Amino acid sequence: MNLEIPSERLAGVMDRHVQACQAAGPRVCQLIGSSRTGDPESQMQGYLSLRAEPNWLNTFKSGMAQQADEAGGRMVGETTNSEDLTRQMVDTEARLRAQTELRNRLQELLRTSRGRLSDLLEVERELARVQSEIDSVQSQLAVMRTRVAMSEFTVQYSSAPRSVGSDTFRPLRDAFASFLGIIVGGFAAIIVIIAGLIPFAVVLIPAIWLLLRWRRSRGGRFFNRRAAAPTPPAES
């Protein structure tokens, strides 16, 4: 079955389907697998696979269609597969009959044997092994009998992509973040330069101030100038 559900509601619908299968129990519904990917703000996809008893499955599918409609979605397709375990069950039943007959012979041998104690112990060990094998085969057969009337059911969930989703403005957000990063980086560089100049300013500013004060005390001159030699009067 293919369901098209709005992306923001897909996860909730899928979770309800999984919970319904789990609540029914393994004798009625067995969860094979499920997965979900995507962004609820843009596009989502999901997958659910289960094995269920036909009567329960029919009711379940009817409920799924109703839930999809209530969520604003729709059913767009359906596929159901039946599992054929006939041959496997026949082989398992034949193996069970053979082991049961062997167990009966061993039990009869144990009752009628008058042999050595070691032989009797060997028969008992073999009888225990056969009984263990019978129990295992019976368990396998019980599982197959539970599964034989079940059908495999797969649900594909999808949502139509939105024209404007969470990824639509991502390039703009990235550009704005880069813009802010460049500005912050520029201010950081200025702060680093100022921090590097502070030690020099602490030394240079007082030195310049003292130098200017000393220059002012000398009449605005840094060095003494020699007086110019007087010019001799011209001879008449």
PLY file of the C-alpha trace (Angstrom):
ply
format ascii 1.0
element vertex 236
property float x
property float y
property float z
element edge 235
property int vertex1
property int vertex2
end_header
0.00 0.00 0.00
1.25 3.48 -0.87
0.08 6.37 1.28
0.63 10.03 0.55
0.58 11.99 3.82
1.47 15.63 4.55
5.08 15.69 5.73
4.35 17.19 9.16
1.83 14.40 9.92
3.55 11.42 8.31
5.53 10.38 11.40
2.44 10.37 13.62
0.41 8.26 11.18
3.25 5.77 10.75
3.78 5.45 14.52
0.09 4.64 15.02
0.33 1.84 12.46
3.38 0.34 14.17
1.69 0.53 17.58
-1.44 -1.18 16.23
0.63 -4.16 15.00
2.53 -4.43 18.27
-0.69 -4.25 20.30
-2.22 -7.11 18.28
0.57 -9.48 19.39
2.89 -11.78 17.41
0.21 -14.41 16.79
-1.83 -11.87 14.84
0.70 -9.34 13.54
4.49 -9.53 13.27
6.54 -6.42 12.52
9.25 -7.23 9.97
10.84 -3.80 9.61
10.29 -0.06 9.39
12.25 3.08 8.56
11.66 6.80 8.16
13.75 9.57 6.60
13.37 13.21 5.63
12.46 16.56 7.12
8.93 17.17 8.49
9.19 20.76 7.27
9.80 19.78 3.64
9.57 16.12 2.55
9.32 12.78 4.38
9.44 9.13 3.32
8.71 5.99 5.32
8.55 2.22 5.02
6.67 -0.39 7.05
6.66 -4.16 6.48
4.62 -6.62 8.52
3.06 -10.08 8.44
-0.52 -10.39 9.70
-3.57 -12.64 9.90
-5.89 -11.85 6.95
-8.99 -10.90 8.95
-7.03 -8.55 11.17
-5.20 -7.20 8.14
-8.43 -6.29 6.36
-9.60 -4.30 9.38
-6.16 -2.74 9.70
-6.12 -1.61 6.07
-9.56 -0.05 6.39
-8.36 1.90 9.41
-5.23 2.99 7.55
-7.24 4.49 4.72
-9.40 6.37 7.22
-6.37 7.67 9.15
-4.72 8.83 5.95
-7.87 10.70 4.98
-8.12 12.33 8.43
-4.48 13.43 8.16
-5.17 15.11 4.84
-3.57 12.33 2.78
-4.72 9.56 0.50
-4.04 5.97 -0.56
-2.37 5.79 -3.97
-1.75 2.03 -4.33
-1.81 -1.36 -2.62
0.15 -4.64 -2.80
-0.33 -7.75 -0.61
1.74 -10.96 -0.81
0.90 -14.36 0.67
3.65 -16.60 2.03
3.58 -20.23 0.87
5.02 -22.56 3.53
3.39 -25.77 2.29
6.56 -27.57 1.19
8.51 -26.48 4.24
5.74 -27.67 6.53
5.54 -31.06 4.78
9.29 -31.59 5.22
9.16 -30.53 8.87
6.21 -32.81 9.64
8.03 -35.75 8.01
11.11 -35.07 10.13
8.94 -34.88 13.23
7.33 -38.26 12.47
10.74 -39.87 11.96
12.06 -38.51 15.24
8.90 -39.58 17.07
9.22 -43.14 15.77
12.88 -43.22 16.81
11.95 -42.00 20.28
9.30 -44.72 20.63
11.81 -47.43 19.66
14.37 -46.11 22.12
11.78 -46.05 24.89
10.79 -49.64 24.09
14.44 -50.67 24.02
15.01 -49.03 27.37
12.08 -50.92 28.91
13.00 -54.35 27.58
16.79 -54.22 27.56
18.67 -56.38 30.06
22.11 -55.42 28.84
24.98 -53.75 30.57
24.59 -50.52 32.49
26.79 -48.65 30.01
24.48 -49.70 27.18
21.44 -48.49 29.09
23.11 -45.15 29.76
23.94 -44.80 26.09
20.29 -45.45 25.17
19.15 -42.84 27.69
21.52 -40.23 26.25
20.29 -40.94 22.75
16.70 -40.78 23.94
17.34 -37.37 25.51
18.92 -36.10 22.29
16.01 -37.32 20.18
13.47 -35.79 22.56
15.31 -32.45 22.34
15.20 -32.65 18.56
11.47 -33.40 18.67
10.84 -30.36 20.87
12.78 -28.15 18.47
10.92 -29.44 15.40
7.57 -29.02 17.14
8.44 -25.40 17.92
9.40 -24.76 14.30
6.19 -26.38 13.11
4.11 -24.28 15.50
5.71 -21.11 14.15
5.06 -22.15 10.56
1.45 -23.03 11.35
1.07 -19.56 12.80
2.61 -18.00 9.71
0.90 -20.15 7.10
-2.36 -18.22 7.32
-0.61 -14.84 7.41
-0.03 -12.37 4.61
2.91 -10.06 4.10
1.94 -6.42 3.91
4.11 -3.46 2.94
3.32 0.22 3.35
5.22 2.98 1.58
4.73 6.46 3.04
5.56 9.58 1.06
4.75 13.27 1.08
4.56 15.70 -1.82
7.42 18.24 -1.55
6.39 21.69 -0.43
6.95 24.67 -2.68
8.51 26.47 0.32
10.21 24.27 2.88
12.89 24.54 5.48
15.58 24.20 2.80
14.21 26.91 0.51
15.86 29.79 2.35
19.00 27.90 3.30
21.23 29.72 0.74
19.97 33.07 2.05
20.59 32.01 5.65
24.08 30.82 4.76
24.88 34.07 2.94
23.60 36.16 5.85
25.63 34.06 8.29
28.73 34.58 6.14
28.04 38.33 6.00
27.84 38.53 9.78
30.92 36.37 10.09
32.94 38.71 7.89
31.82 41.78 9.86
32.56 40.15 13.19
35.92 38.98 11.88
36.78 42.55 10.80
35.91 43.95 14.22
37.95 41.19 15.82
40.97 42.11 13.68
40.63 45.78 14.67
40.48 44.84 18.35
43.61 42.71 17.97
45.47 45.60 16.30
44.39 48.04 19.01
45.44 45.59 21.70
48.85 45.27 20.04
49.34 49.06 19.87
48.40 49.79 23.48
51.87 48.90 24.94
53.56 51.20 22.39
51.08 53.98 23.10
51.76 53.75 26.83
55.44 54.48 26.15
55.26 56.80 23.14
52.51 59.20 24.25
54.30 60.34 27.47
57.60 60.56 25.58
56.08 62.76 22.86
54.37 64.93 25.47
57.67 65.47 27.36
59.49 66.22 24.12
56.93 68.83 23.11
57.07 70.43 26.55
60.87 70.60 26.43
60.68 72.18 22.96
58.21 74.78 24.22
60.57 75.67 27.10
63.31 76.41 24.56
61.21 78.80 22.64
59.99 76.35 20.15
63.49 75.23 19.14
65.02 71.82 19.57
68.66 73.08 19.06
70.58 76.37 19.72
71.38 78.35 16.60
74.67 80.38 16.30
74.25 84.15 15.86
75.13 85.36 12.37
78.44 87.35 12.09
77.91 91.14 11.63
78.46 92.43 8.12
81.41 94.97 7.94
80.52 98.48 6.75
81.33 99.24 3.19
84.38 101.58 2.50
83.62 104.91 0.97
0 1
1 2
2 3
3 4
4 5
5 6
6 7
7 8
8 9
9 10
10 11
11 12
12 13
13 14
14 15
15 16
16 17
17 18
18 19
19 20
20 21
21 22
22 23
23 24
24 25
25 26
26 27
27 28
28 29
29 30
30 31
31 32
32 33
33 34
34 35
35 36
36 37
37 38
38 39
39 40
40 41
41 42
42 43
43 44
44 45
45 46
46 47
47 48
48 49
49 50
50 51
51 52
52 53
53 54
54 55
55 56
56 57
57 58
58 59
59 60
60 61
61 62
62 63
63 64
64 65
65 66
66 67
67 68
68 69
69 70
70 71
71 72
72 73
73 74
74 75
75 76
76 77
77 78
78 79
79 80
80 81
81 82
82 83
83 84
84 85
85 86
86 87
87 88
88 89
89 90
90 91
91 92
92 93
93 94
94 95
95 96
96 97
97 98
98 99
99 100
100 101
101 102
102 103
103 104
104 105
105 106
106 107
107 108
108 109
109 110
110 111
111 112
112 113
113 114
114 115
115 116
116 117
117 118
118 119
119 120
120 121
121 122
122 123
123 124
124 125
125 126
126 127
127 128
128 129
129 130
130 131
131 132
132 133
133 134
134 135
135 136
136 137
137 138
138 139
139 140
140 141
141 142
142 143
143 144
144 145
145 146
146 147
147 148
148 149
149 150
150 151
151 152
152 153
153 154
154 155
155 156
156 157
157 158
158 159
159 160
160 161
161 162
162 163
163 164
164 165
165 166
166 167
167 168
168 169
169 170
170 171
171 172
172 173
173 174
174 175
175 176
176 177
177 178
178 179
179 180
180 181
181 182
182 183
183 184
184 185
185 186
186 187
187 188
188 189
189 190
190 191
191 192
192 193
193 194
194 195
195 196
196 197
197 198
198 199
199 200
200 201
201 202
202 203
203 204
204 205
205 206
206 207
207 208
208 209
209 210
210 211
211 212
212 213
213 214
214 215
215 216
216 217
217 218
218 219
219 220
220 221
221 222
222 223
223 224
224 225
225 226
226 227
227 228
228 229
229 230
230 231
231 232
232 233
233 234
234 235
